[in-house]
């Protein structure tokens, strides 16, 4: 068993050398195809030594283009290293012939069409074939951005002859290459950009807010008719100044649609949204804000985040009484770390934090879909 392990270790060492082989090819250096074998330990007995030498010879019998280089001792002729007669034999042994052919073709195309990334290639040889058959399009995109640093277009509007989702699906490599080419323009990358679009001055898909009037008297009307259910991009929503007193924020769409009518109030539905998009809305700062989500660790974190922006936010139907009433519908749920839990102490009251600890300790949640409409009407 030990001999097999040593032979396996040698083969793994040869296979792992492929990256160095590619790096040598890039800089036109000859790569040494000589690999030292594991050294014989003084603890080895005669049988182990003979078995190991026999195993290496069997390896060369199977692969005739492998050469065993030996040294003589007083008792044995021991294999010191194995050597491949040429690059082809090496590539055959590690099953990389086709991979290397693709690599060479990709390198030739890249160097012909975007030679400025030659130094990037030297450090990222194993990435080249990850994007096999994509390099023409990647280079076309990179060239476009280098010539058009402020297009102010949506990604799918860009006048580049690529598949409509190509840029979206390959943002990582495109960004990496652009950063490398523009490394002298350090100011471009010195900020923490939230999105690829922001970084390269593209239009970002707008975030929409959907809301309903819970008081018909608030609905001043749009155009010639009154509209009860409205969706607006976040910038337009920020510019509103709805004359209400209360705002309810809800995750579940059906609960949003069936939420009871309440005087001087509106309800917002924003499924799986980033609560940070709601920050810095001046007219919300002076209102009562109520938050209703699933009763679980994740949504208590979002509640805490909401309170960072609007400290007056109150939770509704997210208490132990409601949880206990519908406990039969509880399900298992992922937990948050102790560190995350501790970070929430400043944003949750004692009852909320106690419920959160209970949920987190027992890996539990209660989805708001399980709370019936009549209970909602009584509790609000």
N, C-alpha and C positions, 0 to 999 in steps of 0.2 A: 504493500500500500504506500509506503514512504517513497519508494522508487517512482511509482506512478505520479505521486504528488510533485516530485522534483522535475520529472519530464513535462508535466502539465505546466508547471511554473515557467519552464524554459520556453515552451510554445507560446504562453501568454505574453512573455517578455518580447518575443519576436513580433507578435501581432500588435502590441502596443507601440512598437517602434514606427508604425506607419506614419504617424504625424511628423516625426523627425525626418522620415524619408521624403515626405512632401515638401517640407521646409527646405531641405537640401536641394530638391529639384527646382524650387522657385528661384534660388540664388545661384543656380548652375554649379553647385558643388557636388562632388561625388560622395555618395553616402556609403559608409562602411557596412558591408553585409556580413561582417564577422561578429558572432555572438558567443560570449563566454558561457560555458555550461556551469551549473552549480558546483561549487568546490566540494571535494570529498572531505568529509569530516573525519577527524581522528577516531571518532567513536564508531565509525563504520567497520563492520567485520568483512572478511574476504568475500563472503557470499553477496553482501550488499554492493560492494564495489564491482564485482563481476556482473551482477544483475543490471546495475546502472549502465555500465559500458555496453552490455549486450543490447539494452533498450535503445541506446543512441545509435548503435550500428543498424538495428532493425529500422530505425527512422530513416537512415540514409539508403537502405535497401529499397524502402517504399518510395523515396524521393531521390532518384539517381542524381539530381542536380545539387544535392547537398554534399559538402565535403567535410570530413572529420579531420581536424588538425590535432595531432597527438604529441605528447611528451613522454619520455621514458623515465621510469623510476627504477629502483633496485628490483622491485617485484613485478611491476605492471607497466604496460603501455597504456597511458591514460589519455582520454579525450580532453583537450584543453578548451577547444571551442569548435563551433560548427560554422561553416561558411557557405554562402550561396554563390554559385558561379556567375550569376548576372542578375540584373533587375527583374527580368521576366521570371526567373526561377523563384525569386523572393516573392513577387506578387502572386504567383501561382500558389505558393505555400500558404499565404494568408488570405487567399480567395479575394484578391482585390484587383484583378486584371481589368474588369469592366469599369470598376470605380475609378481606377487611375486613368483609363482612356477618357472617361467623362470629365475628370478633373483637368486633364490637359486641354481638352476642347474648350471648357469653360474659361480656363486661364487665358488661353489665346484670344478668346472673344473679349474678355474683360480688358486685357492689356491693349487691345486694338481700339476699344471704344471708350474706355474710362481708365486710362493709365494712371491717373492721380491717386488711385486707391491701391497701387502696387504694394506699398508698405503695410496697408491694412491686410492684404492677402497673406503676407508673410506671417502675421500673428494669428490668422484665422483660417488656416488651410482646411480644417475639417468642416467649416461652414460652407465651403464652395459648392460641394455636391448636394448639400441640403436644399439648395435652390436650383438644382439642375433643371434645365428647360425654362427657367424663369429669368435668367440673367439679361436677356434682351429687354424685357419689359422693366425689370428693376432699373437698369441703366437709363432707359428712356425716361422713367419717372425722376430719377436723381438729376439727370441733366435738365429736366424741365424746372425743378425746384431751384437749381443753381442759377438759372437764367430768369426765374420769376419768383422772387422772394416775397412778394406781397400781392398774390393774385386775388384775394378776397372772394374766392369761389368755393362752392361746396366741392367735396372730393370728386363726386361723380360728374361735376361740371367741367373738370379740368380737361383741356384739349390734348389729351394723351391717348394714343391708340392702344389702350389696354382694356381688359375685361372690366366691367363696371365695378366689381368687388375686389379687383386685384390689389389696389392700394390699401383698402381697408384690411385685407387679409395678410398683407406683407408690411405693415407699418414698422415692425421691429427692425427688420434689416434695412429698410429705406432710411429710417431715422439714424441707425448706426452709421451708415455710409455718409449721410449728410453731415453728421457730427464730425466724422473723421476729416472730410474734405474741408469743412468750415472751422477746423479747430483753432485757427488764428483769430477768428471772429468770436472770441471767448464770451462776449456779452450776450450772444444769442442763447447760449446754453448755461448761463450763470444763474438763471431763474429756475424755479421748480414749476414747470408747466403742468397743468392738469391733463391736457390732452394733446395729441399729435396735431390736431387742427389749430389749437392756440399757438403752438410752437412755430408753425409754418404759415401763420396768417391766412388760415382758411376759414370759411364760414362754418359755424358749428350748428348742428341740428338743434333747433330751438326746443327748449323744455316747456311743456304745456302745463297749465294749471286748470283743473276743471272744478267748477263750483256751482252751487245751487242757492237760490234765495229761499230761506225758510220763512220769510215774511213777505207776502205779496206786495205790501206797501213799499218795500224797498226797491222793487223792480221798476226802475224809471223808464225802461223800454229801450230797445235798440231798433233804430230805423222806425218803421211804422207799427211794430208789434212788440209785445212783451215776450221775453225769452226767459225761461225758468232755469235751464241747464246750459252753462256756458263754458267753453274752453278757450283759453287765451295763452299766448306765449308769455313767459315769465316777465319780460320787460313791459309788456302791455298791462299785465296784472299789477305790477309795481306802480304804474301810473294811475291806477284807479284810486278813488277815494269814496268807498262805499259807506254810506251813513248808517252803519250798524253798530251794535254794542258787543256782539258775541261772534266768535268764529270757531267752528268745530272742524277738526282735522281728522279724517277717517281713512283707513286703508282699504276696507272691503267695499266693492262697488255696490252690491245689493244693499248693504247697510247705508251706504251713501244715498242711494236712490229712495230708500224707504224711511230715511231719518225724519223724525217727527217735526212738524211745523213749530217754530219757536219765534216769538216776537223779536224784532230787531236783530236777526241772526242770519248767517250764511254757513254753509257746510262745504268744505274742500275735500275732494277725493284726489289722492295722488299715490297711486299704487307703486310700491317699491321705489319710492323716490329718494333722492338725496336731499335731506332736510335743509342742507346748507343753501340750496337754491331759494329757500324762503327767507333767508336772512336779509336784513337791511331794507325792509319794506316799511317805510315811515308810517303809513296809515294803520299798519297792524300793531304798532308799538303802543297805541293808546286804547286797544281793545282787550276784552276778555278772550283768552284763547283756551280751548278745551281740546284735549288730545285723546283719541280712542284707537287703540291698536290691539293686536293679540296680546294675551298675558303670557309673556315669555321674556327671557333674558335679553334677546336682541332688541325687542321693541322698548324695553326700559332704557336701553342705551340710547335709542333714538329720542325718547322723551327727554333724557338728560341733555342731549345735544340741542333739542328745541329750546330748552330753558336757558341755554347759553346765549341764544339770540333774543328770546322773549321770556324773561324771568317770571312773568305773570302766568305762564302756561300751567293749566291744571289737568290732571288725568281724570278720566271718567270711565266707569265700568272696568277698571283695572285694579280692583281691590280684592282683599281676601274674601269678603262677603260674596262677591260675584263669582269668584273662583270656586268657593265652596258650594255654591248653589248649582253650578254646572260641572262639578268635579268628575262626574261620570264620563265626561267627554275629554278628559285630559289625555295627552299623548306624550310620548318620550320626545325629548328635544335636546339639542346640543347645549353645552354649558359655556360660560365665559371664564376667563382666568381670574385668579384671586386679585391680580394687579388691576385688571379691568373693573372688577367689582369694587375695589377700594377707590378707584377714580370717580365712581358715581356718587359717593357719599355726599358731596357738596350740592348735588342737583336733584336728589330724591328726598322726600320726607321720610320719617321713621317707618310709617306703615308701608309705603312703597318699597323701601329698602328691605324691610323684613320679608315681604312677599317675594321680592327678587332673590333673596338669600335662600328661601325655601325652594323656589323653582330651580335655582341653580344647583343646590345640593342634591335634589332628586331628579334632575334632568327632565323637567316637565314643562308643558305649555298648555294653554287653552286658547283655541282659535276663536276669534270674535264671531265667526259664522255660527257658532253653537249657541250664541245668546239670542233668544227669540225677541221678536219685535215688541211684544207686550211688555216684557221686562225692561226694554230700552225706554219705552214711553213712560213707564212708572218711575224709572230711575233718573231720567234727565231733568 
